[in-house]
Amino acid sequence: MITTIIFDIGNVLADFTWREHFASFGYDDAMIERLAAATIMSPQWNEYDRGLMSDQEIEDAFISNDPEIASDIHKVLTDVKTIVRRNDYAIPWIKELKNKGYRCLYLSNFSRKAETECAQALDFLPYMDGGILSYQDKVIKPMPEIYQLLIDRYDLKPEECVFMDDTPCNLEGAEKFGIHTIHFRTQAQAIEELRAMGVNA
């Protein structure tokens, strides 16, 4: 029996797209790819999500990847408010599941800067029963430690949990701990799969 629903945040409860953020500054496709290579596709990106470096340290590291576009990298990292938009269904869905007796947790690779600057978009977090943001505990999906930490912190029985994420490798990490998973694409599809598991979604 499923008792706990675990949500990824990006592209599940909120739209979270760095490439769209880059495009909002008017960059063309070639420049977006160049910015992506220096930042979100770089080896330092996991350090950014895990919170192992200060904002200035990570910006300096990204700039070192492509010094010719230093000012552009600074620009896209300075104002990330447009990067996260809460999906309209997030709060009603969480409330509905909790009213039906399910515990709702989050497990997300989310950077410190994005969380602090996008607080309005993340206003569903207080409605949830807790969870883990990667930078707070210095762990990141799909590292095994993040799933074990969630299980231990919230005294979870993995067989009673289902985790929804839009990234398959993150689901594989959860499955190794015996957690049921759903590859999230749309809310309607996720609800259908939850119901197939016996969840009153």
C-alpha positions in Angstrom: 0.0 0.0 0.0 1.4 3.4 -1.0 1.4 5.9 1.9 4.0 8.5 0.7 4.2 10.4 -2.5 7.6 11.9 -3.3 7.9 14.6 -5.9 10.8 15.9 -7.9 10.3 19.7 -8.3 11.7 20.7 -11.7 9.3 19.8 -14.5 6.9 18.0 -12.1 5.6 20.6 -9.7 7.3 23.6 -11.4 8.6 24.4 -14.9 12.3 24.7 -14.5 14.3 25.2 -17.7 17.7 26.8 -17.8 17.6 26.9 -21.6 14.4 28.9 -21.6 16.0 31.2 -19.0 19.0 31.8 -21.4 16.6 32.5 -24.3 14.7 35.1 -22.2 17.8 37.3 -22.5 17.5 37.2 -26.3 20.3 34.9 -27.1 20.2 32.9 -30.3 20.5 29.1 -30.4 24.2 29.1 -30.9 24.8 31.3 -27.9 22.4 29.3 -25.8 24.4 26.2 -26.6 27.7 28.0 -25.7 26.2 29.2 -22.4 25.0 25.7 -21.6 28.4 24.2 -22.3 30.0 26.7 -19.9 27.4 26.2 -17.2 24.7 23.6 -17.1 26.7 21.0 -19.1 30.0 21.7 -17.3 31.7 19.4 -14.8 31.1 22.0 -12.1 27.3 21.9 -12.5 26.9 19.1 -9.9 28.9 21.3 -7.5 26.4 24.1 -8.1 23.4 21.9 -7.3 25.1 20.3 -4.3 26.0 23.7 -2.8 29.7 22.8 -2.4 30.8 26.2 -3.7 29.7 29.8 -3.0 27.8 31.7 -5.7 30.9 33.6 -6.6 33.1 30.5 -6.7 30.7 28.8 -9.0 30.4 31.8 -11.3 34.2 32.1 -11.5 34.4 28.4 -12.3 31.8 28.7 -15.1 33.6 31.8 -16.5 36.9 29.9 -16.5 35.2 27.4 -19.0 34.6 30.2 -21.5 36.2 33.6 -20.5 35.2 35.2 -23.8 31.5 35.2 -22.6 32.2 36.2 -19.0 29.7 39.1 -19.0 27.0 36.8 -20.5 27.5 34.1 -17.9 27.4 36.8 -15.2 24.1 38.2 -16.6 22.3 34.8 -16.7 23.4 33.9 -13.2 22.5 37.2 -11.7 18.8 37.2 -12.2 17.3 33.7 -12.2 13.8 34.7 -11.0 12.3 33.9 -14.4 13.7 30.3 -14.3 11.0 28.7 -12.1 7.3 28.9 -12.6 5.0 26.9 -10.4 2.5 24.7 -12.3 -1.1 25.7 -11.5 -2.0 22.2 -10.4 0.8 21.9 -7.8 -0.9 23.3 -4.6 -4.4 21.8 -5.3 -2.8 18.4 -6.1 -0.7 18.4 -2.9 -3.7 19.5 -0.8 -5.9 16.8 -2.3 -3.4 14.0 -1.7 -2.8 15.2 1.9 -6.5 15.4 2.5 -6.8 11.8 1.4 -4.2 10.8 4.0 -1.0 10.6 1.9 2.3 12.1 3.0 3.9 14.4 0.4 7.6 14.9 0.3 10.0 16.5 -2.2 13.4 15.2 -3.5 15.1 17.7 -5.8 18.4 18.8 -7.3 17.8 22.4 -6.6 20.4 25.1 -6.3 20.6 27.5 -3.4 20.4 30.6 -5.7 17.4 29.2 -7.6 15.5 28.5 -4.3 16.2 31.8 -2.7 15.4 33.9 -5.8 12.3 31.9 -6.9 10.6 31.7 -3.5 7.3 32.9 -5.0 7.2 30.1 -7.5 8.1 27.6 -4.8 5.2 28.6 -2.5 3.9 25.0 -2.5 6.8 23.8 -0.3 5.1 24.8 3.0 2.1 22.6 2.0 4.4 19.6 1.9 5.6 17.3 4.7 9.2 18.0 4.1 11.9 16.7 1.8 15.4 17.3 0.5 16.9 20.0 -1.7 20.2 18.8 -2.9 22.3 21.8 -1.9 21.1 21.7 1.7 22.5 18.3 2.4 25.4 18.4 -0.2 24.0 15.4 -2.0 22.5 15.1 -5.5 20.4 12.7 -7.5 21.2 10.0 -8.5 23.8 9.6 -5.7 22.6 6.7 -3.5 23.2 8.8 -0.4 20.3 11.1 -1.2 17.7 8.3 -1.3 19.1 6.8 1.9 19.0 10.2 3.6 15.3 10.7 2.7 14.4 7.2 3.9 16.2 7.7 7.2 15.1 11.2 7.8 11.4 10.5 7.3 11.4 6.9 8.6 10.1 5.7 5.2 9.3 2.1 4.2 10.4 2.2 0.6 7.8 -0.3 -0.6 5.1 2.2 0.6 6.6 5.1 -1.4 6.3 6.3 -5.0 8.7 8.8 -6.5 7.9 10.9 -9.5 10.7 12.4 -11.6 11.1 13.5 -15.2 14.7 12.1 -15.4 15.0 8.3 -15.8 18.4 8.0 -14.1 17.0 9.5 -10.9 14.2 6.9 -10.9 16.7 4.1 -11.3 18.5 5.4 -8.2 15.2 5.2 -6.2 14.3 1.8 -7.5 17.6 0.4 -6.1 16.1 1.2 -2.7 12.8 -0.5 -3.4 10.9 2.7 -4.0 8.1 2.6 -6.7 8.7 5.1 -9.4 6.8 7.0 -12.1 8.5 8.7 -15.1 6.6 12.0 -15.0 5.5 13.5 -18.3 2.1 15.1 -17.5 0.0 15.3 -14.4 -2.8 13.3 -16.1 -0.4 10.5 -17.0 1.1 10.5 -13.4 -2.4 10.3 -11.9 -3.3 7.4 -14.1 -0.1 5.5 -13.1 -0.7 6.4 -9.4 -4.2 4.9 -9.6 -2.8 1.8 -11.2 -0.7 1.4 -8.0 -3.8 1.7 -5.8 -3.3 5.4 -4.9 -6.5 7.4 -4.5 -5.2 10.1 -6.7 
